[in-house]
């Protein structure tokens, strides 16, 4: 870590590669696009290398770098704005089923997709990466109480969606 903070590219690359898969998965959860997720990871590498000397506690490197990839992913989402894409895997589902059968084909992934970005981020960090609420608050730069509220609100929404068997537009 100290070598990386002094500008040693090889030391930084070694650190970065330890978390590269987690960074990609996190970006993909937000972006749902392989190329954009890779772009977010690449931008994360650049931003984190440029600012690694600002990291005061080396033990928080993973938390710090995940926060950067989330920020990069959100930047890409903002650029994308509110364009709705129909992914090929969903297109087949829509063509092959009648409208009444669509709720039967919903998965947990579909349910999580219906949450807003902040809710999705908290759910992913809590249940995919097993972060504590305190760690999530640090990553998201939110008060602990806010993270708890978002988590419980999100879980309530997910339960409701699952119970009703359908998704509603936010």
C-alpha positions in Angstrom: 0.0 0.0 0.0 2.8 2.5 0.9 4.5 1.8 -2.4 1.3 2.4 -4.3 0.7 5.6 -2.4 4.2 6.8 -3.4 3.3 6.3 -7.1 4.6 2.8 -7.7 2.4 1.6 -10.6 3.2 -2.1 -10.1 2.2 -2.0 -6.4 -1.0 -0.2 -7.3 -1.8 -2.7 -10.1 -1.3 -5.6 -7.7 -3.7 -4.0 -5.2 -6.2 -3.1 -7.9 -6.2 -6.6 -9.3 -7.2 -8.1 -6.0 -10.6 -6.3 -6.2 -11.1 -6.1 -10.0 -13.8 -8.8 -10.1 -15.7 -7.2 -7.3 -15.5 -3.8 -9.0 -16.8 -5.2 -12.2 -19.7 -7.0 -10.5 -20.6 -3.8 -8.7 -20.5 -1.7 -11.8 -22.5 -4.3 -13.7 -25.2 -4.3 -11.1 -25.6 -0.6 -11.6 -25.1 -0.5 -15.4 -26.5 -3.8 -16.7 -24.1 -3.5 -19.6 -20.7 -5.3 -20.0 -19.0 -2.6 -22.0 -20.2 0.2 -19.6 -19.2 -1.8 -16.6 -15.7 -2.3 -18.0 -15.6 1.5 -18.7 -16.5 2.1 -15.1 -13.8 -0.2 -13.9 -11.3 1.5 -16.1 -12.3 4.9 -14.9 -12.1 3.6 -11.3 -8.5 2.5 -12.0 -7.6 5.9 -13.3 -9.3 7.8 -10.5 -8.0 5.6 -7.7 -4.4 5.7 -9.0 -4.5 9.5 -9.2 -5.9 9.9 -5.6 -4.5 6.9 -3.7 -2.2 9.2 -1.7 -5.4 10.7 -0.2 -6.4 7.4 1.4 -5.5 7.7 5.0 -6.4 4.3 6.3 -5.0 1.5 4.1 -7.3 -1.1 5.7 -10.3 0.7 4.0 -8.9 0.3 0.5 -11.6 -2.0 -0.7 -14.4 0.2 0.7 -12.7 3.3 -0.8 -12.3 1.7 -4.2 -15.9 0.3 -4.3 -17.1 3.8 -3.5 -15.2 5.1 -6.5 -16.6 2.4 -8.9 -20.1 3.3 -7.6 -19.4 7.0 -8.4 -18.1 6.1 -11.8 -21.2 4.0 -12.5 -23.5 6.7 -11.4 -21.7 9.2 -13.7 -22.3 6.8 -16.6 -26.0 6.4 -15.6 -26.4 10.2 -15.5 -24.9 10.4 -19.0 -27.2 7.7 -20.2 -30.2 9.6 -18.6 -33.5 8.0 -18.8 -33.2 6.0 -22.0 -35.0 2.6 -21.6 -33.3 -0.3 -23.3 -35.0 -3.6 -24.0 -32.3 -6.3 -23.4 -32.4 -9.3 -25.7 -33.0 -11.8 -22.9 -36.1 -9.9 -21.9 -37.3 -9.5 -25.4 -37.7 -13.3 -25.8 -39.7 -13.5 -22.6 -42.1 -10.8 -23.8 -42.6 -12.4 -27.2 -43.1 -15.9 -25.9 -45.6 -15.2 -23.1 -48.9 -13.6 -22.8 -49.2 -10.5 -20.7 -50.8 -12.4 -17.8 -47.9 -14.8 -17.6 -45.1 -12.2 -17.3 -45.2 -12.0 -13.5 -44.5 -15.7 -13.3 -41.2 -15.2 -15.0 -40.0 -12.5 -12.6 -36.8 -13.2 -10.7 -35.1 -11.6 -7.7 -32.9 -9.8 -10.2 -36.1 -8.3 -11.8 -37.4 -7.2 -8.4 -34.1 -5.5 -7.5 -34.0 -3.8 -10.9 -37.2 -1.9 -10.0 -35.6 -0.2 -7.0 -34.1 3.2 -7.4 -30.3 3.6 -7.6 -29.8 4.4 -3.9 -32.0 1.5 -2.8 -30.3 -0.9 -5.2 -26.9 0.2 -4.0 -27.7 -0.5 -0.3 -29.3 -3.9 -1.2 -26.3 -4.9 -3.3 -23.7 -3.8 -0.8 -25.6 -5.5 2.1 -26.6 -8.8 0.6 -24.2 -9.3 -2.3 -21.0 -8.1 -0.6 -22.1 -8.6 3.0 -21.1 -5.2 4.2 -22.3 -4.0 7.6 -24.7 -1.1 7.7 -21.9 1.1 9.1 -19.6 0.2 6.2 -22.4 0.9 3.7 -23.0 4.3 5.3 -19.3 5.1 4.8 -19.3 3.8 1.2 -22.4 5.7 0.3 -21.4 8.8 2.4 -24.8 8.7 4.2 -25.7 8.8 7.8 -26.2 5.4 9.4 -29.9 6.1 10.1 -30.5 7.0 6.5 -28.9 3.7 5.4 -31.1 1.8 7.8 -34.2 3.6 6.5 -33.2 2.9 2.8 -32.6 -0.8 3.6 -35.8 -1.4 5.4 -37.8 0.6 2.8 -36.2 -1.4 0.0 -36.9 -4.7 1.7 -40.5 -3.7 2.2 -40.8 -2.9 -1.5 -39.2 -6.2 -2.5 -41.6 -8.1 -0.2 -44.5 -6.2 -1.7 -43.4 -6.8 -5.3 -42.9 -10.5 -4.6 -46.2 -10.8 -2.8 -48.1 -9.1 -5.6 -46.1 -11.0 -8.3 -45.6 -8.0 -10.4 -43.6 -4.9 -10.8 -44.8 -1.4 -10.8 -43.1 1.6 -12.3 -41.5 3.9 -9.8 
